Amino acid sequence: MSAGIVKTKQRQRAPSRRSLETRARILDAAERVFAAKGFDGATMRDIASEAGEPVSLIHHHGQGKEVLFHQTVARRADTLAEARRTALEVSKADGPLTVEAVLAAFFGPYLDLAAEQPEWLAYARLIAHVSADPRWRDLAAELFDPTAQVFVAELAVLLPDTPPERIASGFVFGVSSMLALVTSDWRVAALGGAVTDRAKARDRLVAYTAAGLRAL
């Protein structure tokens, strides 16, 4: 290794605390703006205003709107995937799996995070944008499909007479219902109901999705 390369490596330093805090603030702002306006409606200027930072700094950290969108979606994906896989392993340790147990392990961690940390509500809207737009197919395949496929495979074992494509479609319907539960509970209230107990809401979501899968 040449002396020049060694010196270059020696000069490389971990990001400062201030830099990390700025980046987190930018991603928080991007999450809120993308969630509210979608990818096409959001601008880097909107994100800069939300973050309280100059537009040039948003471009520096984000490297363009599409890259920033990817970074914003990606930063919570690993946390969610790990929580879901852990919940599934806990369910397996408790005894034979059921359709309801598999669904609860998938839905429960997200609903818990959304109930405890308001920023996860914006993330739900972000995932809804990704799920509804085919241009983000590769992004979904990278960040969400590996975990989803684990759960779909478990459901396929429990529903051996149901064609795989029907299990997949039923699972997607359930995910859409989960996102609606988190982001549109005001509609439930408008129609005469109320989502006041997240545990009961989760149980209803699980029962609803399980019944749909069995009906398929």
N, C-alpha and C positions, 0 to 999 in steps of 0.2 A: 504494500500500500504506500503510495507516495506521501511525502510530507505535506503537500498541499491538501490532500484529502483528509489527512489526520487533523490538520489545523481547522479545516472547514467543519469537521464533525465536532471538534472541541468548542467551536464558536456556537454551535447549535444549542439552544437552551429550551427548557420547557416553557410553555406560555405562562406569563405572569398571572398573578391572581386578578389583577385589574383587567387583563385581556380576557380571562375566562369569565369574569363577571359581565363584561361587555357583550361577549358572545352569547351568554345565557339570556341577557336582556333582549338582544336582537332576536333570538329564537323564540322567546316568549311573545314578543310583539308580532313576529311573523306568524306564529300559531294563531293568535287572535285575529289578525287581519285576513289570513287565508281562510280561516274557519268562517268568518263573517261574509267575505266577498268571493270566495273561491279563487282558483289560480288566475283566471282571466280577469276578474274584477279587481284584484289586488295589484298595487303598484309598489315599486321599491320606495317611492316617496311616501306612500301610506305607511309602510313599515317603519321608515325612518322617523316619521312623525309620532307614531305609536311608541317607538323605543326612546324618543328624545335624543336621537343621534343624527349626525349629518348623513345625507344620502351616500356620500363617498365611502363612509365607513360601512354602511350596509352592503355596498357592492364589494368592498374589501373582504368582509367576513363571509358574505353569501356567494360571491363569485357568479352573480347572475341570478335572475329570479327562479329559473327552473332548478338550479343546483340548491338554492336556498329552500325551495319547496321540498325537495328530496330530503335535505338535512332536517327540516322541521318535522316531517312525517317520521323519519327514521329514529329520531332521538328517544322516543318513548317505546318503540317497537320491541326492543330487547327486554325491557322491564316487564312489559305485558306478556310477552311470550314465555319468559321464565316463570312468572306467576301462574300462568295457565298450566304449564307442564308440571309445576310443583303440585298444584291442586289435583291434577290427574293422578300423579303418583300417590298422593295421600289417599285419594279415593280407592285406588287399587289396593293399598295396604289395609284399608278398612274392610275389604271383602270383595266378592264378585261384583264387577261393574254392572250397572244398569244404564239404559238410555238416559234416564234422568240424571244419574251421577255424572255421566260424561258431559252432558249439557251444562250442568251446574258448575263443573270444573272449568268450562270454557267461559261461560257468562259471568260467573261469580266474581272472579278477580277484577274484571273491568268495572263492574257495577260497584264493587267496594272502593276501588280507586276513585271513581267519579263521585262517590258520596263523601269521601274524605278529603279530596283535593280538587277544588273547582276547576283548575287548569285542564283536568282530564275531560271536562265537559266540552271545551273547545276542541280537544283532540278527537272526540267522537264526531264532531261536525267535519273535521279534517278527514277522518277515515271515510265518512259518508261521501265526501267529494271524490276521494280516490276510488271507492267502490263503484261509483256511478259513471265514471268516465273511462272508456276503454284505452285512452292514451296513457293511463297510468297502470296498464296491465303489467308491465315489467316491474314497476315499483311494488305493486301488490304481491307479485310472484316472489320478489326478493325478501320482502319484510314480513308478510303475513301468511302466505300459502304454506310454507314448511310446517308451521304449527297447526294451521287449519287441517292440513292433510293427516296429521297424527290423529286428530279428533274424528275426522271423517272415517279413517280406517278403523278406529275403535267402534264407531257406530255401525260400520259394515259388518263387523263380527257379531254384533248384537242383533242385527236385522238381516240375517242371511238370505231371506227371500225377497228383499227389496233391491231392485237394480241399482248399481252404484250411482248412475246419473241422477236417480231420484233422491238418493241420500244426499248427494252433493247439492242439489237444488233446494231440498228441504233445509239443509244446514245454512245455506245462504239466506233463505227466507228468515230463519231464526236470527241470524246476525243482523239483518235489516231491522227486525223487530227490536233487537237489543239497542241498536242505535236510535231508533224512534223512541223507545222508552226513556232513554237518557236525555235526548234533545227536544222531544215534543210532548213532555208530560203536561204542558200547558194546554195541549189539544184535548187531553183526557179531561182536564178540569173544565174546559169549555163545553164538553159534551155531557157534563153532569157528574164526572167522577173526580178522583184525586189520587195522586201517587204520593202518599205520605209515609209509607212504610216500605223502604227499599227491600227488606228481606222478603216481605210478602210479594212485592212486585217481581223479584227474581224468581220466586217459586211459581208464580203465574206464568212468567215467560218460559220457564223450563217445562211446565205442564203443557202449555200451548204448543211449543215446538215439538215436544215428544209425541203429542197426539197427532200433530201434522205428519211427522215422520212415519208413524205407524200407519196412518191412513194411506200413505203413498205405497 
